[in-house]
Amino acid sequence: MPGQDGQINVAILAVPEVTASALYSMFDLFSSPGRDFPFIVTGTAGEQRMRPYTVARTQDGFQAANGIWVKPDHISTASKPKTTKMSDSDSQNCVTRFRAETDHLADWQSG
């Protein structure tokens, strides 16, 4: 869901099995729309259209796959951006494997 500044807020769920390349490549991917193409064609970066941030079951950091330390973004419940929930059919595989994480994300989105 777009924030007051028009940027789309994108929550990226971090789980202990994630690798740094997967997590932070997604962060970089969602940071690019609106910003990178104008830079390529004009030499001046455009306005970023998405605001990605990482969320996890806890705001405490954790050691993920390959030993990388992941510290989710700290966004209080009162100030967290509104996000667009992924479709229920897309989330079924995540729900069964990462029950605690998906329960936390569902609570977080509804709060």
Buried (B, 14 or more C-beta within 10 A) or exposed (E): EBEEEEBBBBBBBBBEEBEBEBBBEBBEEBBBBBBBEEEEEEEEEBEBBBBBBBBBBEEEEBEBBEEBEBEBBEBEEEEBBEBEBBEEEEBEEBBEEBEEBBEBBEEBBEE
